[in-house]
Amino acid sequence: MTLDEPLLDIAWIGAHLDDLAWRTLQHLGLSAIAVGVGFVLAFVFVVLSLRVRALLAPLVALAGVLYTIPSLALFAALVPFTGLSLLTAEIPLVLYTQLILIRAIAAGFEATPREVAEAAVAMGYTRRQRFLRVNLPIGVPLMVAGLRLASVSTIGLVMVVTLIGNNFGGLGLFIKEGIASFFPTKVYVGAIFSVLLAVGVDQALAALERRLAPWLRPGSVPVTKREPAGSRLAAG
């Protein structure tokens, strides 16, 4: 790189749009697998802890310990056992989602007001009906909030995956190649598009949250002002 060389070579970007799109899709795919699997695991763990309350604290503690392990060290520790495979990349990414998602899902289920839960029991709802038609809908905003945080965090961590092998692809590969070749355009492209990807995913999940919980939209009338909780449960 020379002093008069621009930090962003627009011509290079224009000539590599296909590569940029492909690596962005790779990055999104790695992140989506980790967050999807992580959410399912966390959801199952929390549902089990609703039946056995003593499980939640140890689960959160274990997830907290795993979260403190440096990402590069955890990736490297798996290589002798799983090789440079997709599994090597995804196991740490999934583990890092657990602390965020377990807390968010647990908080979502605990968000049901006591009077609403009592009204559901009075209406004759079974445990399963209360779970599906009361606890789960009320907990959606907190669960999606955790999903948004886990998604943004995972997109950032996927940048580290390229340090253990080029075969995973992703936007981090631009940064790795740019540093190795002293070509700043690749570094900035990798960084900028990873941020844009994180913002885009966050906004998409925010839109999903508004769709699943329409009562949170600006200007909507709170449920408690429209009708009593008991009448809502009876209507359901």
Secondary structure, DSSP 8 states (H G I E B T S, - for coil): --TTS-SS-HHHHHHTHHHHHHHHHHHHHHHHHHHHHHHHHHHHHHHHHHHSGGGHHHHHHHHHHHHHS-HHHHHHHHHHHH-SSHHHHHHHHHHHHHHHHHHHHHHHHHTS-HHHHHHHHHTT--HHHHIIIIIHHHHHHHHHHHHHHHHHHHHHHHHHHGGG-GGG-STHHHHHHHHHHT-HHHHHHHHHHHHHHHHHHHHHHHHHHHHH-GGGSTT---HHHHS-HHHHHHH-
